[in-house]
């Protein structure tokens, strides 16, 4: 089932409240098959859980992880004027060009798992507004980016990986998380692309200023995403929402991607049930955010690159889960004695 791009914030909010549930019957049949495969119960650990999760959201007892799309969204941020990154905003467009030329880590990782890579730059020559004292995006800009994200969800996908590129977007993620979950703004700030010393202090100051200004205006999760997010974050939110309506399971990448979809969880408790955290980023606040959302990462490799790199690594694990579930023989098929009862 597909959803139309929202015409206003009310339509977007309605779409979050009409999300379909998972297919319990498909999950039960997958669990029944798992119980008779040639292994002790639970011997494949989370691979077994993942196969059943896939079955639930794909609506079929024999799930697949072959048709994988990696969607990377790129955006620029007005808050970089505050000196929050050791890299200039020009790097965002330069890295998009590197993706197009096949020279980035995500190109190699996508090729390694046979995944389709789609990179979408979002008005890189027009950064969002500096959110320290004004909304980052107008309603039209926010909804436009959400709609672009929805557009990457297509029929026939088994799995969607979400990632981003954007100088300054760990500052954006920190500001959004501080507004959504509270606590000291500094606790949500980390080094990102390597901020230390004065640059790190400027990140903390920017997030603190944003919390002070926007906290007086609203506590609505979607409004906070508009005021504090970026176009690439809005696009990931849209992609995640559209994937839920289309019953496509989603792998989230790191801190920024997880922050992007966090407003959905604040609107509806089970909004991220069709997602899995691909990895735990080395960005310190990512683990705190995963805990807030009840997400357990598949891997923890101290990665902090972004660009869906951690999600792509996790996609290989999810493919392994689907293939073992489908290709292993049952005890009866293999002529192996089962567990004594």
N, C-alpha and C positions, 0 to 999 in steps of 0.2 A: 504494500500500500504506500503510495506517495502522498506528500502533502504539498500544498501550494505555498509559494513564498509569502510571508506575512505582509499584509498591507499596512498594518499598524502594530503597536505594542500589544494591544488587546488581543489581536489575532495570534501573535507569537505566544502570548501567555496561554491562550486557549489550546494551542498545539502542544504545550507541555502537559496539559491536563487530560489530553485524549490519547496519550501514548498507549499502544497495545501492550498487553502482558505477554509473558513467555508462554510457550506451548508445553504445558505440564505433561501431556500425554506423550509427546515426542521425547521429553526428558526421561520419563519413566521407562519407555521402551529402550532408550540408550542405556539407562542404569541396569535394566534387566540383562541386556547383552553383555555389559561390562562384568556382571556377576558370574558369567559362565565362560569367560575367556581363559586361556591357559596361563594362569598366574594366580598367586595367592591374592585374596581380596586386599585391595589397597596397595599392592606392590608397586604400581606405577605412580603412586602419590598424586600430585596435582594434575598429572596428565589425564588421569581418569576423571577428575572433577572438570577439567577443561573440556573434555569430549562431551560430557553431559551438558555443560553450559552452552556449548556450540549447538547441540541438538535442540535445546530449549529455545534459543533465539532464532535459529534457522528454520525451526518447525519441522525437522525431519530426524528420525532416529539414527540415521547413518550420516552424521555431519561431515562437512568437507572444509578444507582450508587450502584450496588450490587457486581459486580466482581471488587474488589479493590486490587491492589497490592501496597505494601509499599516497596520501594527499598532504602536500606541504603548502602552507599559506605564508605569504611574506607581507609585512607591513612596517611602516615607519612611524615614529612616535615623537610628538612635540616635546615631551618631557626630556628628551636628550639635550635640549638647550640648557638644562640645569647641570650638565656635566656629569651625568650618572653612569656613563660608560667610557671605558678606555678606548673604544673604537668609534670612529665617526659614522653617522647615518648612511654615508655613501656605501659602506660595506654591505648593506642589505641588498641593494641592486647588484653589486659586484658578485655576491654569492648566488643570487638568482641566475646570473649569467654563467657562473661556474656549474650550477645544477644543469643548465641547458647544454653545456659543453660536456657533461658527463664526468666532471672532475671532483665531485664532492663525495664524502663518506656515504651519503644516502644513495648515490648512484651505484656504488659498489655493493652496498647491502641489498638494495632492491634487485640487482642482477643475481646476487647469491641465492635469493629465494624465489626468483622468477616472478617478481611482483611488478605490476604496472606503477610507474611513478608519474604523478601529476603535480606540477608546481604552479601555483597561482599567485602572482604578485598583485597586490591591492593598492593602487594609487600611491606608488612609492615616491613620486615627486610631490605628493601632497600629504605630509605627515598629519597625524591627528593633532588636536589642540593640546597645549600643555595643561594637563589635568590638575595642576596644583591649585588653580583658582577658577577653573571653568570646566564644563563637560568635554571629554575627549572627542566625542562625536555628536552630531545632531541625530535626531531619530531617523531621518532618511538615510544618513550615512551608515548608521548601525544596522538598520534593517536591510540595506543594500548588501552589506558584507555578509550578514546572516544568509541571505538568499543565494549569494555566490557559493557559500559553503554547502548549502543544501544541494547545489547542482552537481557536486562530485559523487553523490550517491546514485548508483545506477542498477538496473535489474541484473541479476546474475552474479553479483558479488558474493563471495563467501565471507570476506573479512575486509575491514577498512582500518588502515593505520592513519592516525592523525598526528601531524607535526607542524613546525613553524620555523620561520627565520625572521628576525627583526631586531636590529640594534635598539637596546633600551627596553626590550619586552620583559626581562625579568623584574625590572622596576615596576612595570605595568602589572605583572602578575602579583607582585608583593602588595601593591596598593589595593588591588581587587580582593585578595585574600584577607587583608587586614579589615576591609570594609565588610566582607561577608561573614567572617568568623571572629573578629574582635581580637583583643590582646594588644600588646605593645606593637606598634607598627614595625619597630626595628627587628622584632622576632621573625618577621616574614621576609626580611631583606638578606640577600646573600651576595657572593662575589660575581655571579653571572659569568660574563666573559673574562673575568679576572680583575674585577674592581677591588682595590685595596686603598688603605689610607684615606686621602682626601676625597677620592672618587666614591669610595664606599660611604663615607660620611654624607656626601651629597645625595646618594641614593636614599639613605635613611631620612634625611631632611625632606626630600621630595615626597616620600611615602607618608611621612608624618603630616606634612602640609595638606596632602590630598585627603587624609583621614579627617583632619580638622575641618576642612571646607565641605566635603561631600557628606560627611556624617551628619551635618546639620540639615541636609537637604532631603535625604531619603534613606530608607533601609530596604527598598524593593530590589531584589536580586537582578532583575533585567535592567532596571534603571542604573544600578551600579555598574553592570557590564557596559552599558552605553557611556557612562560618565568616566569610568576608570580604565576601560579595556582598550583594545586596539582593533583595527580592522581584521587582522589575522586571528585574533582571539574570537571575535564575533563570527568569523567564518567557521572556525572549529566548532563553536557552539551550534551553529546551523547544521553543519555536517553530522554532528552527533545526534541531534534531534531528528533529522531526516532519516538517519540510519535506523533509529529506533522504530520509526513508523514503517520502514521498509524491511524490518527484521534482519538487519545486517549487523552482526557483532562488530564491536569496535575495540581496537587497541589504542590506548592513550600513551603518548610519549612522556615527556618529562614535566617539569614544574609548570611551564607556561601552558602546555596543552591541558594539563589537569586543572589549572586555575580557570582556563577558558570555559570548561564545561561545569565547573562548580556551581554557577548560578542555577543550573537545572536541578541540581540536588537540593538546593535550598528551597526551590519551588515545589518539589515533589520528592519524597523520600526514596523512591525506587527508580528515579530517573536515570541512574547510571548502572542499572542492573545488567544491561546489555554490553557493558564495557568491562575491560580488564586493564589494570595498570601494567604496561609492558615492563617497566623497570622503575627503580628508585634512583633518582638523579643524585649526583653529588652536591647539588644545590641544597643547602641544609634545610630550608623550609619545605622542600618537597615531601619529605617523610612526615612532617607535621600535617601537611595537607592531606596526604593519603590516609593518615589516621583519622582526620576529621571526616573523611568521606567513607571510611570503612573499606578501603581498597588495599589489597595485599599484592605487592609487585611480584612479577614473575621472576625477574632477575635483579641483581644488585651488583653492577660491574663498575661502579664509580664513574659512570658516564655523565657528561654534562654538555653535550654538543648541541642538543636540540635536533632540528631538521628531521624528526621522526626516526632517528638512528636507533634509539632504544626500543621503539615499537617494532621496527623491522627485525631486530634480533629476536624479540619475543615472538614474532610471527612464525619464525622457524620452529619454536617450541610448540606453538599451537598447531602447526602442520603435523608435527610429530605426534601430538595427542590424537588428532583426527585419523592419521594413518594407522597407528597402532590399534585404535578402536575398530577400524574397518577391516584391517588386513590380518589381524591375529585370528587364529582358529579357536573355536570353542573346545572344551574338553571332549565333547562327543565327536566333533569333526576330526579331532586329532587322535582319537583313541587313547586319550590319557585319562587315568583315573582321577576323579574329582576328590574334594575333601570329604573325609568320612564324616557322617552326621550321627 
